[in-house]
Amino acid sequence: MKKALVVFLALAMIAGVFADEPVAEASVATFSGNASVTWGVDLDEERTGFKNDVGADLKVTLVKEGEKVTSGEGVWAELKIKTEGLQINNAAIEKGTASLEEAKIHFGPAAYVGIKAGDTTVGEFKAPRINDSNDVKVPNVGADRSQGIVIGYSAGDIFSINADFRSVEKYDNDYAAALDVTSKPISGLTLKAGASFGFESFFESADYLKSLAADDFIATVEERMAFGGSAAYKMNIGDNGMYIEPGIGYVNTVKDIVGADPAQPAVWSMSKGQMTFGFVFGLNGDDAADSAHFMPKAKAGVSVATLLDFDAVRTYNDAGTVTAAPGAIPLYVDFFTGTKLVDGLAASAFVYLDDLTSVYDGQAKTAKMSGLSVGLGAKYAVKVNELTITPNAGFTLDSDTSEIDASNNTSATDVNLKIGADLAGLINNTTFSVLYTGGPFSKDVTTTAGTAETVEANKKGTIDFTVKISF
């Protein structure tokens, strides 16, 4: 009864805020279930056993998602409130809360002042990739202050500009400002640029800190200024959903460093920055789906991406002398056929390399340090009358090497493997499966002063036979 009362109170509150928006209803959003039994063999322990799994899902929508927005012209105040909708999921209430999306005072059609909390950081950009599970991006930079206002002006897609002036919460004299400009001059092209500035606290400036007694002196590193920019362009090719999407982003910071010695002046230090780049050749538009084992959900196509930290420094040994070298240059390559390129086939692959420049030079005896990850997965559904047979397989290989010179090095290799097949259509709503899971098959080699030591650890894995009923 208490749960029902909570539901009706929630309905009443939302109705009061939104009037007829969103609309209350009672409909089943999801009703599904499954049950399975698996008999498996552990090849390493030489043991067998059963495992049962059951699941059921009932989701009822009571209120559809919606929003309420004030309107006006000239000088007017905008308030936008949004709800994701109210649902009951297996007797538990979920969603249904209202959130404030916008709070602005408009001055004509283009200018406004926003009074909602925000931030004073700039620059975050994620390189375009078909696989988003492992983000390759440059971060937001700048002194982050959340409380305050934003002054904005929008000229449609030509450009929009936002100037934030914010502080920490309440009375600490700790302010920061940020400026963001976005332009979409042509279809598919997005340009962004931004800068952030953190003001010194009025009562804890560098001069104030240096005036303190040695015992009270505070060493600080403040991210005083930061800036960043990005450009991304998505261009469609033909009418079959193919497209190309290059994108590049860069961020940089200027730090204000007050050292541990009060007699030394504060130093402003500018970093070299970080940059990310990605390129996508897309197939079949946004045909996103799961491939076989080890492969995350991805869009159909191929992508290449990298992330560069220009301040990173590696060291290597050259004739007994430790020397500095530029930071690593990683490479991320992803490929996925999607589900439409070949009927019934879904195949994907990835290659991730920690450092493209990690090539051993036998003459100079320089070090190499690299990590390589490779994965491949595929499944193919074959229809034979009423039956659908889907063989599937996938593997991953991870390899790490570190070489100081020809006589001192290490390497580690791990391989994981899955091979299986599904059979559907023999009995309605029922799938029969067999799956072999092997690994990790690992091999570690450590060479010290020319003497190699090898350690292998190979797991034979498991074989599982499963019957699953579901709808």
C-alpha positions as CSV (number, residue, x, y, z in Angstrom):
1,M,0.0,0.0,0.0
2,K,2.9,2.4,0.8
3,K,4.4,1.8,-2.6
4,A,1.0,2.6,-4.3
5,L,0.7,5.8,-2.3
6,V,4.2,6.8,-3.3
7,V,3.3,6.2,-7.0
8,F,0.1,8.3,-6.8
9,L,1.9,11.1,-4.9
10,A,4.5,11.1,-7.7
11,L,1.8,11.3,-10.3
12,A,0.1,14.2,-8.5
13,M,3.4,16.1,-8.1
14,I,4.3,15.7,-11.8
15,A,0.8,16.7,-12.9
16,G,1.0,19.8,-10.8
17,V,4.3,20.9,-12.4
18,F,3.6,19.9,-15.9
19,A,-0.2,20.3,-16.1
20,D,-0.9,17.9,-19.0
21,E,2.8,17.4,-19.9
22,P,3.8,14.7,-19.8
23,V,0.7,12.5,-20.2
24,A,-0.1,9.9,-17.5
25,E,-0.8,6.4,-18.9
26,A,-0.6,2.8,-17.9
27,S,1.1,0.6,-20.4
28,V,3.4,-2.4,-20.4
29,A,6.8,-1.3,-21.7
30,T,8.6,-4.6,-21.3
31,F,7.5,-8.1,-20.5
32,S,10.0,-10.8,-21.1
33,G,11.6,-13.8,-19.4
34,N,14.1,-16.6,-19.9
35,A,15.3,-19.8,-18.3
36,S,18.4,-21.8,-19.1
37,V,20.3,-24.8,-17.9
38,T,24.0,-25.4,-18.6
39,W,26.0,-28.5,-18.2
40,G,29.7,-27.8,-18.2
41,V,33.1,-29.4,-18.2
42,D,36.2,-27.8,-16.5
43,L,39.1,-29.2,-18.5
44,D,41.7,-28.1,-16.0
45,E,40.0,-29.4,-12.8
46,E,38.5,-32.4,-14.6
47,R,35.1,-31.7,-13.1
48,T,31.6,-31.3,-14.3
49,G,28.3,-29.7,-13.1
50,F,25.0,-28.0,-13.8
51,K,24.0,-24.3,-13.6
52,N,20.5,-22.9,-13.8
53,D,19.6,-19.3,-14.7
54,V,16.2,-17.7,-14.7
55,G,15.0,-14.1,-15.3
56,A,11.9,-12.2,-15.8
57,D,11.3,-8.5,-16.6
58,L,8.0,-6.5,-16.2
59,K,8.3,-2.8,-16.8
60,V,5.1,-0.6,-16.7
61,T,5.1,3.0,-17.8
62,L,2.9,5.2,-15.7
63,V,3.9,8.6,-17.1
64,K,5.5,9.3,-20.4
65,E,8.6,11.4,-20.6
66,G,8.1,15.1,-21.3
67,E,9.0,18.6,-20.6
68,K,7.6,22.0,-19.7
69,V,9.1,25.2,-21.0
70,T,8.1,28.8,-20.4
71,S,8.0,31.1,-23.4
72,G,8.0,34.8,-24.1
73,E,9.5,37.5,-26.2
74,G,11.6,40.7,-25.7
75,V,13.0,40.4,-22.2
76,W,11.7,37.2,-20.6
77,A,12.6,34.3,-18.3
78,E,13.0,30.8,-19.5
79,L,12.6,27.8,-17.2
80,K,12.8,24.3,-18.7
81,I,11.9,21.2,-16.6
82,K,12.2,17.7,-17.9
83,T,11.3,14.2,-16.7
84,E,12.4,10.9,-18.1
85,G,9.0,9.4,-17.3
86,L,7.8,7.3,-14.4
87,Q,8.1,3.6,-14.5
88,I,7.7,0.5,-12.3
89,N,10.4,-2.1,-13.1
90,N,9.7,-5.4,-11.3
91,A,7.8,-3.7,-8.5
92,A,10.4,-1.0,-8.0
93,I,9.9,2.6,-8.9
94,E,12.5,4.0,-11.3
95,K,13.0,7.3,-13.0
96,G,10.2,9.7,-12.7
97,T,12.2,12.5,-11.2
98,A,12.1,16.0,-12.7
99,S,15.3,17.8,-13.6
100,L,15.9,21.5,-14.4
101,E,17.4,21.8,-17.9
102,E,17.5,25.5,-18.4
103,A,17.2,28.7,-16.3
104,K,17.8,31.8,-18.4
105,I,16.8,35.5,-18.7
106,H,16.5,36.3,-22.4
107,F,17.2,39.7,-23.9
108,G,15.7,39.5,-27.3
109,P,16.0,36.5,-29.6
110,A,19.8,36.0,-29.3
111,A,21.3,37.1,-26.0
112,Y,20.7,35.6,-22.5
113,V,22.0,35.2,-19.0
114,G,21.9,31.8,-17.5
115,I,21.7,31.3,-13.7
116,K,22.1,27.6,-13.5
117,A,25.3,26.0,-12.1
118,G,27.9,25.1,-14.7
119,D,31.7,24.9,-15.0
120,T,34.7,27.0,-16.2
121,T,36.6,24.2,-18.0
122,V,37.1,23.9,-21.7
123,G,38.4,21.7,-24.5
124,E,37.2,18.1,-24.0
125,F,37.0,16.3,-27.3
126,K,36.6,12.6,-28.0
127,A,38.2,11.3,-31.2
128,P,35.7,9.9,-33.7
129,R,35.7,6.1,-33.5
130,I,33.2,3.3,-34.3
131,N,33.8,1.8,-30.9
132,D,33.2,4.0,-27.9
133,S,33.9,1.5,-25.2
134,N,37.5,2.8,-24.9
135,D,37.4,6.5,-25.2
136,V,40.3,8.3,-26.8
137,K,40.0,11.9,-25.8
138,V,41.6,15.1,-24.5
139,P,40.1,16.2,-21.2
140,N,38.5,19.4,-20.1
141,V,41.1,21.8,-18.7
142,G,41.1,24.9,-16.6
143,A,40.2,25.9,-13.1
144,D,36.8,24.5,-12.5
145,R,34.3,26.7,-10.6
146,S,30.6,25.7,-10.7
147,Q,28.6,28.5,-9.0
148,G,27.6,31.6,-11.0
149,I,26.3,32.8,-14.3
150,V,26.8,32.4,-18.0
151,I,26.3,35.2,-20.6
152,G,25.5,33.8,-24.0
153,Y,24.7,34.9,-27.5
154,S,23.5,32.7,-30.4
155,A,23.4,33.5,-34.1
156,G,22.1,30.1,-35.0
157,D,24.6,27.7,-36.7
158,I,26.8,30.6,-37.7
159,F,28.2,30.9,-34.2
160,S,27.3,30.8,-30.5
161,I,29.3,32.2,-27.7
162,N,29.1,31.5,-23.9
163,A,31.1,33.5,-21.3
164,D,31.0,31.9,-17.8
165,F,31.9,33.8,-14.6
166,R,31.8,31.5,-11.6
167,S,33.2,30.8,-8.2
168,V,33.3,28.1,-5.6
169,E,30.2,28.0,-3.5
170,K,29.7,31.1,-1.4
171,Y,32.3,33.5,0.1
172,D,35.8,32.4,-0.6
173,N,36.9,35.0,-3.2
174,D,37.8,32.1,-5.5
175,Y,36.7,32.9,-9.1
176,A,37.3,31.7,-12.6
177,A,36.0,32.7,-16.1
178,A,35.7,30.8,-19.3
179,L,34.8,31.6,-22.9
180,D,33.4,29.0,-25.4
181,V,32.7,29.6,-29.1
182,T,31.0,27.1,-31.3
183,S,30.3,27.4,-35.1
184,K,28.7,25.2,-37.6
185,P,29.3,27.1,-40.8
186,I,28.4,24.2,-43.2
187,S,26.4,21.0,-42.8
188,G,28.3,18.4,-40.9
189,L,31.2,20.7,-39.7
190,T,31.5,21.7,-36.1
191,L,34.3,24.1,-34.9
192,K,34.9,24.8,-31.2
193,A,37.3,27.0,-29.3
194,G,37.6,27.9,-25.7
195,A,39.7,29.5,-23.0
196,S,39.6,29.4,-19.2
197,F,41.2,31.7,-16.6
198,G,41.4,31.1,-12.8
199,F,41.7,34.3,-10.8
200,E,44.1,34.3,-7.8
201,S,42.3,34.4,-4.5
202,F,42.2,37.9,-3.2
203,F,43.5,36.8,0.2
204,E,45.9,34.0,-0.9
205,S,47.7,35.5,-3.8
206,A,51.4,34.6,-4.6
207,D,52.5,37.8,-2.9
208,Y,50.5,37.0,0.2
209,L,51.9,33.5,0.4
210,K,55.5,34.7,0.1
211,S,54.9,37.2,2.9
212,L,54.2,34.4,5.3
213,A,56.7,33.1,7.8
214,A,58.6,30.0,6.7
215,D,56.6,27.7,8.9
216,D,53.3,29.0,7.5
217,F,54.3,29.2,3.9
218,I,52.1,27.2,1.5
219,A,53.5,25.7,-1.8
220,T,50.8,25.7,-4.5
221,V,50.3,24.7,-8.1
222,E,47.3,26.4,-9.7
223,E,46.0,25.7,-13.2
224,R,45.8,29.4,-14.0
225,M,45.0,29.5,-17.7
226,A,43.9,26.9,-20.2
227,F,42.6,26.8,-23.8
228,G,41.5,24.2,-26.3
229,G,39.9,23.8,-29.7
230,S,38.5,21.1,-31.9
231,A,37.2,20.5,-35.4
232,A,35.0,17.6,-36.6
233,Y,33.4,17.0,-39.9
234,K,30.9,14.3,-41.0
235,M,30.3,14.0,-44.7
236,N,27.8,11.5,-46.2
237,I,28.8,9.5,-49.3
238,G,26.0,8.5,-51.6
239,D,22.6,7.3,-50.5
240,N,23.6,4.0,-48.8
241,G,24.6,5.4,-45.4
242,M,28.3,5.5,-46.0
243,Y,30.2,8.5,-44.6
244,I,33.6,9.8,-43.5
245,E,34.2,11.6,-40.2
246,P,37.6,13.1,-39.3
247,G,38.1,15.0,-36.1
248,I,40.9,16.7,-34.1
249,G,41.1,18.2,-30.7
250,Y,43.9,20.0,-28.7
251,V,44.1,21.4,-25.2
252,N,46.9,23.2,-23.3
253,T,47.4,24.7,-19.8
254,V,49.4,27.4,-18.0
255,K,50.2,26.7,-14.4
256,D,51.1,29.1,-11.7
257,I,53.7,27.4,-9.4
258,V,54.6,28.8,-6.0
259,G,57.5,26.8,-4.8
260,A,58.5,25.7,-1.3
261,D,61.0,28.6,-1.0
262,P,59.2,31.8,0.0
263,A,62.1,33.9,-1.4
264,Q,61.6,32.6,-4.9
265,P,59.0,34.3,-7.2
266,A,56.0,32.4,-8.6
267,V,56.6,30.8,-11.9
268,W,54.1,30.5,-14.8
269,S,54.7,27.2,-16.7
270,M,53.1,26.5,-20.0
271,S,52.6,22.9,-21.0
272,K,53.0,21.6,-24.6
273,G,49.5,20.2,-24.5
274,Q,47.6,17.1,-25.6
275,M,46.1,16.3,-29.0
276,T,43.8,13.6,-30.2
277,F,42.8,12.7,-33.8
278,G,40.4,10.2,-35.2
279,F,39.1,9.2,-38.6
280,V,36.0,7.1,-39.4
281,F,34.9,5.5,-42.6
282,G,31.3,4.5,-41.9
283,L,29.2,1.8,-43.5
284,N,25.4,1.6,-43.4
285,G,24.9,4.7,-41.3
286,D,24.3,4.1,-37.7
287,D,24.0,0.3,-38.0
288,A,25.2,-0.5,-34.4
289,A,25.2,-4.1,-33.1
290,D,27.1,-6.7,-31.2
291,S,29.6,-8.9,-32.9
292,A,30.9,-12.2,-31.4
293,H,32.9,-12.8,-28.3
294,F,35.2,-10.1,-26.8
295,M,33.8,-7.5,-29.3
296,P,31.9,-4.6,-27.8
297,K,29.0,-2.9,-29.5
298,A,30.1,-0.8,-32.4
299,K,28.9,1.0,-35.6
300,A,29.7,-0.5,-38.9
301,G,32.9,0.8,-40.5
302,V,36.6,1.2,-39.8
303,S,38.3,3.8,-37.6
304,V,41.8,5.0,-36.7
305,A,42.6,7.1,-33.7
306,T,45.5,8.3,-31.6
307,L,46.2,10.4,-28.5
308,L,49.3,12.5,-28.1
309,D,50.7,13.9,-24.8
310,F,53.4,16.3,-25.8
311,D,54.6,16.7,-22.2
312,A,55.2,13.0,-21.7
313,V,58.8,12.0,-21.6
314,R,60.3,8.4,-21.8
315,T,63.8,7.4,-20.9
316,Y,66.1,4.9,-22.6
317,N,69.6,3.6,-22.3
318,D,72.1,4.6,-24.9
319,A,75.6,3.2,-24.3
320,G,75.0,3.3,-20.5
321,T,73.6,6.8,-20.5
322,V,70.0,7.5,-19.7
323,T,68.5,9.8,-22.3
324,A,65.1,11.5,-22.7
325,A,62.8,10.7,-25.6
326,P,59.4,12.0,-26.7
327,G,56.3,10.4,-25.2
328,A,54.5,7.4,-26.6
329,I,52.3,7.5,-29.7
330,P,49.5,5.0,-29.3
331,L,47.3,3.7,-32.2
332,Y,43.7,2.4,-32.0
333,V,42.2,0.7,-35.1
334,D,38.7,-0.8,-35.0
335,F,36.7,-2.6,-37.7
336,F,33.1,-3.9,-37.8
337,T,31.1,-5.2,-40.7
338,G,27.8,-4.4,-39.1
339,T,24.8,-6.7,-39.9
340,K,23.9,-5.4,-43.3
341,L,27.1,-5.8,-45.4
342,V,26.7,-9.6,-45.7
343,D,23.4,-11.1,-44.7
344,G,23.8,-13.1,-41.4
345,L,27.4,-12.1,-40.9
346,A,28.8,-9.9,-38.1
347,A,32.5,-9.7,-37.8
348,S,34.8,-7.2,-36.0
349,A,38.5,-6.7,-35.2
350,F,40.7,-4.3,-33.3
351,V,44.4,-3.5,-33.0
352,Y,45.6,-1.3,-30.1
353,L,49.3,-0.4,-30.0
354,D,50.7,1.5,-27.0
355,D,53.5,3.1,-28.9
356,L,54.2,3.3,-32.7
357,T,57.7,4.5,-32.1
358,S,58.8,1.6,-29.9
359,V,61.2,0.0,-32.5
360,Y,64.4,-1.5,-31.1
361,D,67.6,-0.1,-32.6
362,G,70.3,-2.8,-32.4
363,Q,73.1,-0.3,-33.1
364,A,72.3,2.3,-30.5
365,K,71.0,-0.3,-28.0
366,T,68.0,1.9,-27.3
367,A,65.1,0.6,-25.2
368,K,61.8,-0.4,-26.6
369,M,58.6,-0.5,-24.5
370,S,55.4,-1.5,-26.2
371,G,52.0,-3.1,-25.6
372,L,49.9,-4.7,-28.3
373,S,46.3,-5.9,-28.0
374,V,44.6,-7.7,-30.9
375,G,41.1,-9.0,-31.1
376,L,38.9,-10.8,-33.6
377,G,35.3,-12.0,-33.4
378,A,32.8,-13.3,-35.9
379,K,29.4,-15.0,-36.1
380,Y,27.4,-16.2,-39.1
381,A,23.8,-17.2,-39.0
382,V,23.0,-20.0,-41.5
383,K,19.3,-20.8,-42.2
384,V,18.4,-24.4,-43.1
385,N,14.6,-24.6,-43.5
386,E,13.2,-23.7,-40.1
387,L,16.5,-24.0,-38.3
388,T,19.1,-21.2,-37.8
389,I,22.6,-22.3,-37.0
390,T,25.0,-19.6,-35.8
391,P,28.7,-20.7,-35.4
392,N,30.7,-18.0,-33.6
393,A,34.3,-17.5,-32.5
394,G,36.6,-14.9,-31.0
395,F,40.0,-14.4,-29.6
396,T,42.2,-11.7,-28.0
397,L,46.0,-11.5,-27.8
398,D,47.8,-9.1,-25.4
399,S,51.5,-8.7,-25.6
400,D,53.8,-6.4,-23.6
401,T,57.6,-6.0,-24.1
402,S,60.2,-3.9,-22.4
403,E,63.8,-4.0,-23.6
404,I,66.7,-2.1,-22.1
405,D,69.4,-3.6,-24.3
406,A,70.1,-6.9,-26.1
407,S,70.9,-8.7,-22.8
408,N,68.1,-7.4,-20.6
409,N,64.4,-7.5,-21.6
410,T,61.0,-8.9,-20.6
411,S,58.0,-10.0,-22.6
412,A,54.5,-11.3,-21.6
413,T,51.9,-12.7,-23.9
414,D,48.3,-13.8,-23.1
415,V,45.7,-15.4,-25.4
416,N,42.0,-15.9,-24.7
417,L,39.8,-18.0,-27.0
418,K,36.0,-18.7,-27.4
419,I,34.5,-21.0,-30.0
420,G,30.8,-22.0,-30.1
421,A,27.6,-22.5,-32.0
422,D,23.9,-21.8,-31.4
423,L,20.9,-23.7,-32.8
424,A,17.5,-22.1,-32.9
425,G,14.2,-23.2,-34.5
426,L,14.2,-26.8,-33.5
427,I,11.7,-26.0,-30.7
428,N,9.9,-22.7,-30.5
429,N,11.5,-20.0,-28.3
430,T,14.4,-22.3,-27.5
431,T,18.1,-22.1,-28.3
432,F,20.6,-24.8,-27.9
433,S,24.3,-23.7,-27.5
434,V,27.7,-25.2,-27.1
435,L,30.7,-23.0,-26.1
436,Y,34.3,-23.6,-25.5
437,T,36.2,-21.0,-23.5
438,G,40.0,-21.4,-23.3
439,G,42.7,-19.5,-21.7
440,P,44.4,-17.4,-20.7
441,F,47.3,-19.1,-22.5
442,S,50.2,-17.1,-21.1
443,K,54.0,-17.0,-21.7
444,D,56.3,-14.7,-19.8
445,V,60.0,-14.5,-20.6
446,T,62.5,-12.5,-18.5
447,T,66.1,-12.1,-19.8
448,T,68.7,-10.8,-17.3
449,A,72.4,-10.5,-18.4
450,G,71.7,-12.8,-21.3
451,T,70.0,-15.5,-19.3
452,A,66.4,-16.2,-20.1
453,E,63.7,-17.5,-17.7
454,T,60.4,-18.7,-19.2
455,V,57.1,-19.1,-17.2
456,E,54.1,-20.6,-18.9
457,A,50.6,-20.9,-17.5
458,N,48.0,-22.4,-19.8
459,K,44.4,-23.0,-18.8
460,K,42.6,-25.6,-20.9
461,G,39.3,-23.9,-20.2
462,T,35.7,-25.0,-20.1
463,I,33.0,-26.6,-22.4
464,D,29.4,-25.6,-21.8
465,F,26.2,-27.1,-23.2
466,T,23.2,-24.8,-22.7
467,V,19.4,-25.0,-23.4
468,K,17.7,-21.6,-23.1
469,I,14.0,-20.8,-23.3
470,S,13.1,-17.1,-23.8
471,F,10.6,-14.7,-25.2
